[in-house]
Amino acid sequence: MDTLIHLYDDEKGFCELLEHMGSDLDIINSARVSFDVSKDTLDAKDSKLIHYLYKSGHTTPFEHCTIKFKCYVPLFVARQHMRHRTWSFNEVSRRYTTIRLEFYTPSSFRSQHKSNRQGSNTDSINPIVKSVPGDHTTWVTSASQAVQKHVAGSLKLYNTLLEQGVCREQARMVLPQNMYCKYIATANLHNILRFIHLRNKEEAQWEIQVLAQAMAKSISHLYPVTWEAYNLYN
């Protein structure tokens, strides 16, 4: 099993499995502790019990398994992930470090969905854009090149502020939302499955869909019976 999965075409963003606790067998033993019994191996009857637990919404046995990931995604994706408050997060802080600044700059974009206000289509566009009001130069370029230009300008201003003595915690405010953010994310199996269920949907933003898919791949290897139940009852 690959523990590190790249998420985007730029080979920068990734989701890495750091460690995990528990197995399908631990779920069974947690469920049967009421009878003060435990097992050393998993059999077909146990697999049926996992299916029953998941289908019936008995979530606590799944909460005894935990997984820790390292994520490296654009800031706007990280903030969506961190809306899931049942997770524990610790991230690289730009108050402490100015090194290894990288940015998500896709070569194409998606158009806005006409009926879903927060969603996008599955097409690929790279429209021509012009210089914006307040810019001192006139330019016409593609959207992808304009984003790169914006990133370069923001990074230049950031470094200039630092060179002129502005503190890191204020200088960072000029860095754009497509800056990559690295963080550790830990949750129990029940809440990770909930995250995948919500974020691996067509209406979810594609950039977080692929993060959920990477986590799903890890779960399918670590907890195969649970993953089978998830796919049957969702």
C-alpha positions as CSV (number, residue, x, y, z in Angstrom):
1,M,0.0,0.0,0.0
2,D,1.3,3.4,-0.9
3,T,1.3,5.6,2.2
4,L,1.7,8.9,0.2
5,I,-0.7,9.7,-2.5
6,H,-0.3,12.8,-4.8
7,L,-3.5,14.7,-5.3
8,Y,-3.0,17.1,-8.1
9,D,-1.1,17.3,-11.4
10,D,1.5,19.6,-10.0
11,E,3.0,16.7,-7.9
12,K,3.0,19.0,-4.9
13,G,-0.2,18.3,-3.0
14,F,-0.4,15.0,-1.2
15,C,-2.1,13.0,1.5
16,E,0.2,10.7,3.5
17,L,-0.8,8.0,6.0
18,L,1.4,8.4,9.0
19,E,0.0,5.8,11.4
20,H,-3.1,4.1,12.5
21,M,-4.5,2.2,15.5
22,G,-6.9,-0.7,15.4
23,S,-8.4,-3.1,12.8
24,D,-11.6,-4.7,11.8
25,L,-11.0,-7.1,14.6
26,D,-10.8,-4.3,17.2
27,I,-14.2,-3.1,16.0
28,I,-15.6,-6.5,16.7
29,N,-14.0,-6.8,20.1
30,S,-15.2,-3.3,21.1
31,A,-18.7,-4.3,20.1
32,R,-18.6,-7.5,22.1
33,V,-17.0,-6.1,25.2
34,S,-20.5,-5.9,26.7
35,F,-20.4,-9.7,27.0
36,D,-16.8,-9.6,28.3
37,V,-15.5,-11.7,25.3
38,S,-12.8,-11.0,22.7
39,K,-11.3,-12.9,19.8
40,D,-7.9,-13.1,18.1
41,T,-9.1,-13.7,14.5
42,L,-11.8,-12.4,12.3
43,D,-14.3,-14.8,10.7
44,A,-17.3,-14.6,8.4
45,K,-19.7,-14.2,11.4
46,D,-17.6,-11.2,12.5
47,S,-17.8,-9.6,9.1
48,K,-21.6,-9.9,9.2
49,L,-21.6,-8.2,12.6
50,I,-19.5,-5.3,11.2
51,H,-22.0,-4.9,8.4
52,Y,-24.9,-5.0,10.9
53,L,-23.2,-2.4,13.1
54,Y,-22.6,0.0,10.2
55,K,-26.0,-0.4,8.7
56,S,-27.7,0.0,12.0
57,G,-25.8,3.2,12.9
58,H,-24.0,1.7,15.9
59,T,-21.0,4.0,15.5
60,T,-19.1,3.7,18.8
61,P,-17.2,0.5,17.9
62,F,-15.7,2.2,14.9
63,E,-14.6,5.1,17.1
64,H,-11.9,2.9,18.7
65,C,-9.9,3.0,15.5
66,T,-7.9,6.1,14.7
67,I,-5.8,7.3,11.7
68,K,-3.3,10.1,11.4
69,F,-2.6,11.8,8.1
70,K,-0.3,14.4,6.9
71,C,-2.0,16.7,4.3
72,Y,-0.5,19.2,1.9
73,V,-3.2,21.0,0.2
74,P,-4.1,24.6,-0.9
75,L,-5.3,26.8,2.0
76,F,-8.8,27.0,0.7
77,V,-9.0,23.2,0.8
78,A,-7.5,23.0,4.3
79,R,-10.1,25.4,5.6
80,Q,-12.9,23.2,4.3
81,H,-11.3,20.1,5.9
82,M,-11.0,21.9,9.2
83,R,-14.7,22.6,9.2
84,H,-15.0,19.0,10.4
85,R,-14.5,19.7,14.0
86,T,-14.4,16.1,15.2
87,W,-10.9,15.9,13.8
88,S,-7.7,17.1,15.5
89,F,-5.5,19.4,13.5
90,N,-2.0,21.0,13.8
91,E,-0.6,23.0,10.9
92,V,2.6,24.7,9.8
93,S,2.3,28.3,11.0
94,R,3.6,31.3,8.9
95,R,4.1,33.1,12.2
96,Y,7.1,30.8,12.8
97,T,8.5,30.1,9.3
98,T,8.9,31.7,5.9
99,I,10.5,28.8,4.1
100,R,9.1,26.4,1.4
101,L,6.3,28.6,0.2
102,E,4.5,26.8,-2.7
103,F,1.2,27.6,-4.5
104,Y,-1.5,25.7,-6.3
105,T,-1.6,27.1,-9.9
106,P,-3.7,24.8,-12.1
107,S,-3.3,25.0,-15.9
108,S,-7.1,25.1,-16.3
109,F,-10.2,25.9,-14.4
110,R,-13.9,24.9,-14.1
111,S,-16.8,27.1,-15.0
112,Q,-19.5,28.1,-12.5
113,H,-22.5,25.8,-12.2
114,K,-25.7,27.5,-13.3
115,S,-28.0,26.2,-10.6
116,N,-25.6,25.2,-7.8
117,R,-24.4,28.5,-6.4
118,Q,-21.4,27.0,-4.6
119,G,-20.5,24.4,-7.2
120,S,-18.8,24.1,-10.6
121,N,-19.1,22.1,-13.8
122,T,-16.7,19.3,-14.9
123,D,-15.5,21.2,-17.9
124,S,-12.0,22.7,-18.4
125,I,-11.5,26.4,-19.3
126,N,-8.6,28.8,-19.4
127,P,-10.2,32.1,-20.5
128,I,-8.4,35.2,-21.6
129,V,-8.3,37.9,-18.9
130,K,-7.1,41.5,-18.9
131,S,-5.3,43.7,-16.5
132,V,-7.4,44.7,-13.5
133,P,-8.3,48.3,-12.4
134,G,-5.4,49.8,-10.4
135,D,-2.7,47.8,-12.2
136,H,-0.1,50.1,-13.6
137,T,0.5,48.0,-16.7
138,T,-1.8,46.8,-19.4
139,W,-1.7,43.1,-20.1
140,V,-3.9,40.4,-21.7
141,T,-3.2,36.7,-20.9
142,S,-4.8,33.4,-19.9
143,A,-6.4,32.9,-16.6
144,S,-3.7,30.3,-15.6
145,Q,-0.9,32.8,-16.4
146,A,-2.8,35.6,-14.6
147,V,-2.9,33.4,-11.4
148,Q,0.9,32.8,-11.7
149,K,1.4,36.6,-12.1
150,H,-0.7,37.2,-9.0
151,V,1.2,34.7,-7.0
152,A,4.5,36.2,-8.0
153,G,3.4,39.7,-7.1
154,S,2.0,38.5,-3.7
155,L,5.2,36.7,-2.9
156,K,7.3,39.7,-3.9
157,L,5.3,41.9,-1.6
158,Y,5.5,39.4,1.2
159,N,9.3,39.2,1.0
160,T,9.6,43.0,0.7
161,L,7.6,43.5,3.9
162,L,9.8,41.0,5.7
163,E,12.9,42.7,4.4
164,Q,11.6,46.0,5.7
165,G,11.1,44.7,9.2
166,V,7.4,43.8,9.1
167,C,6.6,40.9,11.4
168,R,5.8,37.5,9.9
169,E,2.4,37.3,11.5
170,Q,1.3,40.4,9.6
171,A,3.3,40.0,6.4
172,R,1.5,36.6,5.8
173,M,-1.8,38.4,5.3
174,V,-0.8,39.2,1.6
175,L,-0.3,35.6,0.7
176,P,-3.1,34.2,-1.5
177,Q,-5.5,31.4,-0.6
178,N,-3.9,29.0,-3.2
179,M,-0.8,28.8,-0.9
180,Y,-0.1,25.2,0.1
181,C,-0.8,24.4,3.7
182,K,0.8,21.4,5.5
183,Y,-0.9,19.9,8.6
184,I,-1.4,16.8,10.6
185,A,-5.0,15.5,10.8
186,T,-6.2,12.8,13.1
187,A,-9.7,11.3,13.6
188,N,-11.4,8.1,14.5
189,L,-12.6,5.8,11.8
190,H,-16.3,6.8,12.2
191,N,-15.6,10.4,11.6
192,I,-13.2,9.8,8.7
193,L,-15.9,7.8,7.0
194,R,-18.3,10.7,7.6
195,F,-15.8,13.1,6.1
196,I,-15.5,10.8,3.0
197,H,-19.2,10.5,2.7
198,L,-19.7,14.3,2.6
199,R,-16.6,15.3,0.6
200,N,-16.4,12.6,-2.0
201,K,-19.6,13.7,-3.7
202,E,-20.1,15.3,-7.1
203,E,-21.3,18.5,-5.5
204,A,-18.2,18.8,-3.3
205,Q,-15.3,20.8,-4.6
206,W,-13.0,18.6,-6.7
207,E,-9.9,19.7,-4.9
208,I,-11.3,18.2,-1.6
209,Q,-12.9,15.2,-3.4
210,V,-9.4,13.9,-4.3
211,L,-8.3,14.4,-0.7
212,A,-11.3,12.3,0.5
213,Q,-10.5,9.7,-2.2
214,A,-6.9,9.4,-1.0
215,M,-8.1,8.8,2.6
216,A,-10.6,6.2,1.3
217,K,-7.8,4.3,-0.4
218,S,-6.0,4.0,2.9
219,I,-9.1,2.9,4.7
220,S,-9.9,0.2,2.1
221,H,-6.5,-1.4,2.9
222,L,-6.5,-0.9,6.7
223,Y,-10.2,-1.8,7.4
224,P,-11.4,-3.9,4.4
225,V,-14.5,-5.3,6.0
226,T,-15.6,-1.8,7.3
227,W,-14.9,-0.3,3.9
228,E,-17.1,-3.0,2.3
229,A,-19.9,-2.2,4.6
230,Y,-19.5,1.6,3.9
231,N,-19.9,1.0,0.2
232,L,-22.9,-1.2,0.7
233,Y,-24.9,1.1,2.9
234,N,-24.0,4.6,1.5
